[in-house]
Amino acid sequence: MPTTFCVVPSEEAVNSRRSWRKRGHTYMMIRSVLMIIQSVGRDSKNGPAVSIITLPRGSEITTEIRVKTSLKTAEEVSRTLESTVTTKVHSEIMTTVKSGTKVTAAALESTLQSELQSRLGVELTDTLRDAMTYTRRVDYEMSTEVNTAIRVPIVEDTQVVRHLVLRPVNWDVYLVGSDAVVLKWHRNLTGRRVRKITRSVASGLAKALFRLKIYEPQTETSIHLGEYVPEVDDAALVEVEELTCEVPRHTLPSLAPLSALARRTFPTTAETAKSLVATRKKPAKRPVRDDDVTPPPSDTITPSSMARLIRKVKTIRAGS
């Protein structure tokens, strides 16, 4: 079964200071790692109607319509899942958790774990169920296939309904890790930016959260003669169910420590200056031409220079 990991909030959000909870000069961030295990259901369901026509007796259907479904449903489910967990869990927990300088790391870890335990349950499931009502729709377009045609004879005047065929895909979501960082970032008396990470804790809480059942439309459609009632309508394309099983064995992905991301998000004045110096471009060196090179003086003694030296020595001795 495909397994993916989702980090909430994302690293991009952590890199933005607006995503951090601020109290004066104190900033706080809580990050969670969700594990999503996907599985495909075996039983197909009759979905919403694509077209409804009434044909008289003796008519025949001689065309086939294929439905090209888009991936917007899964994308919107992922965005809704991330935004709901971020708002319901992290924002509310960061509002509740005390992040003063007097709070010890043990107290912060205990409060973080208890808040996660209390909020990651029916409360989160109900909130997510309400949020998913805005994503329960399918975008599709119809195209006529002339190579393969269906011929269905109509015995009596009846209604012909062409509808989607849905296959359920389960997303089992588990909490497998979380951590928190509290820091102070302000200007000192000299006006320089300083940073101090006061608390950095990690929670080992692992818990089953919920199951998202997404009914994905298949390419092939089906035909129903007479009155039609879909097994799954537009309002139930995404269902949220409680998940009470044990957390499967897993290996956490390698993530940059939240404290390291905090240092990048809240740089000090010295770090900013160092970064500017490192990124400053050095002037390019001017190429040296061959005619600009002056050869060094030679120390080789020639016969003529030796003769001049001997004459100077003789002159000096005669004068003395």
C-alpha positions in Angstrom: 0.0 0.0 0.0 1.4 3.4 -0.9 2.6 5.4 2.1 3.3 9.1 2.1 4.3 11.6 4.8 2.8 15.1 5.1 4.5 17.7 7.3 2.1 20.3 8.7 2.8 23.1 8.4 5.1 22.9 5.4 8.7 24.0 5.4 7.6 27.0 3.3 5.1 28.1 6.0 7.7 27.6 8.7 10.1 29.9 6.8 7.5 32.7 7.0 7.4 34.6 10.3 3.7 35.2 9.8 3.0 31.5 10.4 4.6 31.7 13.9 2.6 32.4 17.0 3.8 35.8 18.4 3.5 37.1 21.9 5.5 40.2 22.3 9.1 39.2 21.4 8.4 35.5 21.8 7.6 33.3 18.9 6.4 29.7 18.9 5.9 27.0 16.2 4.4 23.5 16.4 5.1 21.0 13.6 3.5 17.6 13.1 4.3 14.7 10.8 1.3 12.8 9.3 1.5 9.4 7.7 -1.0 8.7 5.0 -1.6 5.1 3.9 -3.7 4.7 0.8 -5.7 1.6 -0.2 -8.1 1.0 -3.0 -11.5 -0.5 -2.3 -12.8 -3.4 -4.3 -16.5 -2.6 -4.6 -17.5 0.1 -7.1 -20.4 2.4 -6.5 -22.9 4.0 -8.9 -22.1 7.7 -8.8 -23.8 10.9 -9.9 -25.6 11.1 -13.2 -23.7 12.6 -16.2 -26.6 12.9 -18.6 -30.3 12.0 -18.6 -32.4 11.6 -21.7 -35.8 10.1 -22.5 -36.0 8.0 -25.6 -39.2 6.6 -27.3 -39.8 2.9 -28.0 -37.7 1.5 -30.8 -34.8 3.8 -30.3 -31.2 2.7 -29.9 -28.2 4.2 -28.2 -25.2 4.1 -30.5 -22.6 6.2 -28.9 -20.3 5.8 -26.0 -19.3 8.7 -23.7 -16.1 8.6 -21.8 -15.6 10.9 -18.8 -12.2 12.4 -18.3 -12.0 13.2 -14.7 -9.5 15.7 -13.3 -7.3 15.3 -10.2 -8.7 18.4 -8.5 -10.6 16.3 -6.0 -7.4 14.7 -4.5 -5.6 18.0 -4.6 -8.4 19.9 -2.8 -8.6 17.1 -0.2 -4.9 17.5 0.5 -5.1 21.2 0.8 -8.2 21.0 3.1 -6.5 18.4 5.2 -3.4 20.5 5.7 -5.3 23.7 6.4 -7.7 22.0 8.8 -4.9 20.4 10.8 -2.9 23.6 10.9 -5.9 25.7 12.1 -7.6 23.3 14.4 -4.5 21.7 16.0 -1.5 24.0 15.8 -3.1 27.4 16.0 -5.4 26.5 18.9 -2.6 24.6 20.7 -0.2 27.5 20.3 -2.9 29.8 21.8 -3.3 27.5 24.8 0.3 26.5 25.5 2.2 28.9 27.7 5.4 29.9 26.1 7.0 32.2 28.7 10.7 32.1 29.6 9.8 30.5 32.9 8.2 27.5 31.3 10.5 24.5 31.5 11.1 22.1 28.6 9.5 19.3 30.6 6.3 21.3 31.2 6.2 22.4 27.6 6.5 18.8 26.3 3.9 17.6 28.8 1.4 20.3 27.8 2.1 19.8 24.1 1.4 16.0 24.4 -1.7 16.5 26.4 -3.1 19.1 24.1 -2.4 16.9 21.0 -4.1 13.9 22.8 -7.2 15.9 23.6 -7.7 17.6 20.2 -6.7 14.8 17.9 -10.0 12.9 18.2 -13.7 13.4 17.5 -13.3 17.1 17.6 -10.8 17.1 14.8 -12.8 14.6 12.8 -16.0 16.7 13.0 -14.1 19.8 12.0 -12.5 18.0 9.0 -15.9 16.6 8.0 -17.4 20.1 7.9 -14.4 21.4 5.9 -14.7 18.6 3.4 -18.1 19.7 2.3 -16.5 22.3 0.1 -14.4 19.7 -1.8 -17.1 17.2 -2.5 -17.3 17.8 -6.2 -15.9 16.3 -9.4 -14.7 18.2 -12.4 -15.2 16.2 -15.6 -15.6 16.7 -19.3 -17.4 14.4 -21.8 -16.1 13.3 -25.2 -17.7 11.1 -27.7 -15.9 7.9 -28.7 -16.8 6.9 -32.3 -14.6 3.8 -32.5 -16.4 1.8 -29.9 -20.2 2.2 -29.8 -22.8 0.8 -27.5 -26.1 -0.4 -29.0 -28.9 -0.6 -26.5 -32.4 -1.2 -27.8 -35.3 0.7 -26.1 -38.4 -1.5 -25.8 -40.7 1.1 -24.2 -40.5 4.8 -23.6 -38.0 5.1 -20.9 -35.4 7.4 -19.3 -31.8 6.7 -20.1 -29.3 7.8 -17.4 -25.6 7.7 -18.0 -23.7 7.9 -14.7 -20.3 7.8 -13.2 -18.7 4.6 -11.8 -16.9 5.4 -8.5 -14.2 3.4 -6.8 -13.4 4.2 -3.2 -9.8 5.1 -2.2 -9.1 5.1 1.5 -6.6 7.6 3.1 -5.7 6.4 6.6 -4.1 9.3 8.4 -1.9 8.9 11.5 0.1 11.3 13.6 3.6 9.9 13.9 5.7 12.9 15.2 5.5 16.4 16.4 7.9 19.0 17.8 7.8 22.6 19.0 10.2 25.5 19.3 9.9 28.7 21.4 12.4 31.5 20.8 12.9 35.2 21.5 13.8 37.6 18.7 14.2 41.3 19.3 16.7 44.2 19.2 19.1 44.8 22.1 20.1 48.1 23.5 22.6 48.7 20.6 19.8 48.1 18.0 21.2 44.7 16.8 18.9 41.8 16.2 19.4 39.0 18.6 17.8 35.5 18.9 17.6 33.1 21.7 15.9 29.7 21.4 14.5 29.2 24.9 12.7 25.8 24.4 13.0 23.0 21.8 11.0 19.8 22.5 9.7 16.8 20.6 6.7 14.6 21.3 6.7 10.9 20.7 2.9 10.7 20.5 1.7 8.4 17.7 -2.0 8.1 17.2 -4.5 7.1 14.5 -6.5 10.1 13.5 -9.2 9.4 10.8 -9.9 7.8 7.5 -10.7 9.8 4.4 -12.8 7.8 1.9 -12.5 9.4 -1.5 -14.7 8.1 -4.3 -12.7 8.5 -7.5 -14.6 8.5 -10.8 -13.5 5.9 -13.3 -13.0 6.6 -17.0 -15.8 4.3 -18.1 -19.4 5.3 -17.5 -22.5 3.1 -17.1 -26.1 3.2 -18.4 -29.2 2.8 -16.3 -32.7 2.5 -17.8 -35.5 4.0 -15.8 -35.5 5.9 -12.5 -32.0 6.3 -11.1 -30.9 6.8 -7.6 -27.1 7.1 -7.1 -25.4 5.1 -4.4 -23.0 8.0 -3.8 -24.2 11.5 -4.7 -22.3 14.8 -5.1 -22.5 15.5 -1.4 -20.7 12.2 -0.4 -17.7 12.0 -2.7 -15.5 12.5 0.3 -16.3 10.8 3.6 -14.6 11.2 7.0 -14.6 8.3 9.3 -13.0 7.6 12.7 -9.9 5.5 12.8 -9.3 3.4 15.9 -6.6 1.0 14.8 -3.0 0.8 16.0 -0.3 2.9 14.2 1.5 0.7 11.7 5.3 0.3 11.9 7.0 3.0 10.0 10.3 5.0 9.5 10.1 8.7 9.9 11.4 10.8 7.0 14.5 12.8 7.5 13.6 16.4 8.3 15.6 19.5 9.1 15.3 20.3 12.8 12.7 22.9 13.6 15.4 24.9 15.6 17.6 25.0 12.4 14.6 26.4 10.4 14.0 28.9 13.1 17.5 30.2 12.9 17.0 30.8 9.2 13.6 32.4 9.7 14.8 34.7 12.5 18.3 35.7 11.6 20.5 37.9 13.9 22.2 41.1 12.7 25.6 39.3 12.5 24.1 36.4 10.5 22.4 38.8 8.1 25.7 40.7 7.6 27.6 37.5 7.0 25.1 36.3 4.5 25.4 39.6 2.6 29.2 39.3 2.5 29.0 35.8 1.3 26.7 36.6 -1.5 28.5 39.8 -2.6 30.2 39.3 -6.0 33.9 39.8 -6.2 35.3 41.9 -9.1 36.5 39.8 -12.0 40.3 39.7 -12.5 41.7 41.5 -15.6 43.4 39.1 -18.0 47.1 39.6 -18.2 48.6 40.1 -21.7 51.9 38.7 -22.7 53.4 42.1 -23.5 52.6 43.3 -19.9 54.9 40.7 -18.4 58.3 42.2 -17.6 61.0 39.5 -17.3 63.0 39.5 -14.1 66.6 40.8 -14.2 69.2 38.2 -15.0 72.0 37.3 -12.5 74.2 35.6 -15.1 77.8 37.0 -15.3 79.1 37.6 -18.8 82.8 37.9 -19.9 82.5 41.6 -20.5 81.1 42.3 -17.1 83.8 40.2 -15.5 86.5 42.3 -17.3 85.0 45.5 -16.1 84.9 44.2 -12.5 88.6 43.3 -12.7 89.6 46.7 -14.0 87.7 48.4 -11.1 89.5 46.2 -8.5 92.9 47.0 -10.0 92.1 50.8 -10.0 91.1 50.7 -6.3 94.4 48.8 -5.4 96.6 51.3 -7.3 95.1 54.2 -5.6 95.7 52.7 -2.2 
